[in-house]
Amino acid sequence: MRSDASRWEALMRSKVAVATVSGKAYFLLINELKDRNVQFISVIPGETLPAEVKVVITTRNEKPLVESERILVFEPETEPSGIVDQAVRILQGKEDYEKIVIGIDPGNIFGLAVIADGRVTETRNCFDHTEVIDSIKRLLKNINFECTAVTLKIGNGVPAHKDLLKGLNSELPQLITLEVIDEAGTNRPFIAHRRGLRDITSATRIAGRSGTVYPRETAY
């Protein structure tokens, strides 16, 4: 049986097209899509699109050349994360997520997994506290907190989780719930030969557990 991540990758395969000849826009978009593990194809504006393409990302000047029911316009002066978030939601048939859970596996390498309404939508590895916090702040930049409840779950397997928790508490909005998760059993060894994958898998398991809610108004 496929994992949630495998099902998500299958769903995303070739359903997003990047239609631009702008070097800057193309560079920003494909890096963001690759970073998010979103499958895509590249086309020249005006080319016929494959039938499987459901969302096209292009620029304002090139939009008249694109024929598609769902066209998203990217402004190269803005960050690409917002437009990619929108494309992902369209593929899921959602305007906004009801619930987002971010699991974090602290350690020498930090695993990070994002689960939106029960689906894994993003995974990554980070290499220090600053990168973790910056990645989460980027993820949250386009969230409508009036519609979406966000919970961050941090594993307690290493002492470093305390410093990370302090940083998250000071940097993130109070609307976000922080939980400390008992990591016992999250590091099962079936992919131990791939350290980065192990951290991501542990982060995904941490996101699926219930823990102790951290009181935001006090020091940890």
N, C-alpha and C positions, 0 to 999 in steps of 0.2 A: 504493500500500500504506500502511495506517495506521501511524503511529508508535506506540511503546509507550505514550506518554502518552495518545494518542487512544483506543487500545484500553482503557486503564485507565478513562478517563472514560466510555466506553460501558458498561463493566462496572458502574460505580457508579451509573449513571443511574437515579434513582427507586427504588432498592432499599433505601434507608434511610428510615424514617419517624420523625419526632419527634412523640410523642404526649403533650402536656402543656399545661395552662393556667397553669402556674406561670411568672410573668414572668421570674424570675431564672433558672430552669432553662432556659427557652426561649432567653433571651438568650445564655447561656453556650454552649449546645449549637450554636445556629445559627452563632454567630461562629466556633466551632472548625471546624465542618463546612465553612463557606465558606472559611475560611483554608486548609483542607486540600484544597479543590477536590473535596469529596465531594458528589455530587448527593443531594438529599433532598426529601421532601415533609413538610408540616406537617399534622397531623390532630388533632382533638379526641378525647380518650380516650372510647372507646365507639363511635366511628364505624367503619364497615366499611372495611377496608384494601384498597387496590388489590392485584390478584393479584401484581404484580411486586415488592412489598415483601417482603424477606427478613429484615430486622432492624428491630425497633422499639425506640427509646430512650424511656423514660418515667421517672417518679419512683416512689418506693416506694408512696406513697398512691394513685397513679393506676393502678398495675399491675393490680389486680383488674378494671379496666374494659377492659383491652386483651386482645384475642384474637389471639395469634400464637404460632408455634412457637418463635421466637427473640426473647425480650424481654430487654433490658438495662436495669438500674435505675441511674439517675444520681442521685447525692447532690449537691445544689447547693452543699454546703460543700466539695466536692472540685474539683480541676481537671478540665475536660472532656476533656483529651487522652487520658486512659486509656480512657475509655468509647468514644471514637471509634476509637482504636487497635484495641480489641476488635471493634468493628463491622466495620472493614476486614478484619481477619483472618478473621472469620466469612464474609464475602463471598468470600474467597479459599479457604475451606475449610481454614484452618490454625489450629492452636492457638498455635504459636510459629513465627517465621521461623528458618530455618537460617542465613541470611547477610543482613546489612544493609550496604550501602555508601552512604556519604554523600559526594557530590561537592560541592566548594566552588570557585567561580570568584571569586577576590579582585579588588577594584578599587574604583572610586568607589561602585558598587553591587555587592554580593556576591550572586552567584547560588548557590542551594543546591538540590540534588536528592537525594532519598532513593530508593534502589532496594532493594526487599526481595524476595529470592529471584527476582531477574531482572525484577521489575515496578517501574515508577515509581509510588510510592505518595504522594509529596508533593513539591511544589516551592514555592519562595518566594524573594523578594528581601529582603535585609537591607541596612542602611545604615551600619553600623559594626561594629567587632570585638565590642563587648559584645552587640549584637543577635544576631550569628552564634553566639557561645558560648552565650548564653541559649537560643536556639532549639534548638541541638543538645542541650543538657542537658535541655530539656523533652522532646525526641524520645526520649531514652535513658531517661527516668525509669521507663517501664513495660516496659523490656526485661529479659527473663530471660537473663542472660549465661551461664547454665549450658547453655542451648539455642541461643543465637544468637551468632554471631561478628560483630563490628562493625568495619568499617574506614572511616576518614575519609581522603579523598583531596583534597589541596589543590593547586590549580594554581600554578605558579611564574611566571606571566606578569608580575607586578608585584612590586617589593620588599616591599610590604606583607604578602606571604604569610609572611614570616619572623616578623613580630610576631604574626600570627594563630596561627602554628604554636606559638610559645612560650606563648601564652595557652591554646590547646587542650591542650598538654602539661601545663600546671600545673593545669587545671581538670577534666580528664576522667580516668576510671579507667584504670589501667594495662592493663586487659584490652583496651582499644581500640587497634587498630593505626592508626598515622598513616603516610601515604605522601605524598611530594611528586611531583607529576605534571608532566611536560613539557607545556606548554599549546599547543605548535605545532600548528596545524590545528584547534583546538577552537572558534575564533571565525569560522567560515565565514559569509559575509555574507548568506545567503538571508533572514534576518529582521532585518537590521541596522536597519531602520526602527523596530523596537520594541526599545528598549534593554533593558527588563526581561526580555523573552522571550529576547533574545540571551544575557543572563547566565545564565538558567536552562538554556537549551540547552547552553551551554558547560559548566555544572556537570554536566549529565547525561553529556556526552561525557567529562569528566574522571573521573567515577565509573566509566566503562567501560574506563579505561586502567590499565595496570600502571606503577608508578613505583618510587621509591627509598624503602624503609622507613626511617622516622625512629626512631632509638634513643631511647626514652622516658626513659632514665635520665640523659641528658646534655643540656646546653644547646645550642640550635641556633645 
